[in-house]
Amino acid sequence: QLAYVDGQYLPMAEAMVPVEDRGLQFADSIYEVAAIFDGRLLDWPEHLVRMRRNCAALFISLPQSDAVLSHIARRLIAMARVRDAIIYIQVTRGTARRDHVFAPGLRPRLIMTVRRFDFRQRIPQQAKGVGVTTVPDQRWGRVDIKSTGLLANVLAKQDARAAGSFEAWFTGPDGTVREGGSTNAYIVRGGTLITHPLSAHILPGIARQSLLSLARGAQIPVEERAFHLDEALGADEALLTSTTAPILPVVRIDGLAVGSGRPGPITARLVELVHAEIARQTGW
Ligand code: PMP
């Protein structure tokens, strides 16, 4: 449970940022979360690519090279002596006198934390499946940028948990299912895996990218298209993915059973493919 802030490696409780950090005052910052299995990073190059794209979207020029970022991450993982863990990375625009307008030349602040994470808790959830609760999407219009402005996600997930669900599913004004509060959303119909296309309305999940490529590689047909909540309620199967929940069957939407109300065969096959990929990359 270690942190890296501005060049220093510290115990989590001692890691601090100034009160005028723009990440704190304006959520003027982006973040990244990657999984570590058995001490090894999963899909690390893909996370670096996305992080750079997010920095560019905010006009933040990160001075550290990919090699330096990788070095810091690996050193933190080694120092924390973790096997299964999550690495959280945040880049803020930096510290400045509070003003919405940002001056050029601010020094971005790089933060990383590593914390143990028990991925095995997902195994019983994969066996049983989880429920989701739908909420109207009240987020801003550029949720493809992985910014730390997550208030709508926080409130949606809080509501979902209060309703006994694992996740919230955001629906658009037309009833389209976009994604979860911190996960991507899918349904299966007639053997085809269906998920919302990449757009400003969803975060391009790394687990999503990986799942679609594994599905295509296994000849499971994939459609990246919008689907309505009614279509999800009538689907054969549903599922979700993220870095911290690499794949979970969704068996209830707003308390109604999806398909048989139990994890289905396509999802089971995808769970196998995801586990095989994690094992291939990390030996987990
Ligand atoms: N959508 C949202 C809104 C998220 O916050 C996340 C996780 N940060 C995801 C999807 C899944 O992304 P990933 O697979 O990269 O964890």
Residues whose N, C-alpha, C, O or C-beta is under 5 A from the ligand:
A	BS01	PMP	E179 G180 G181 S182 T183 N184 L203 P204 G205 I206 A207 R208 T241 S242 T243
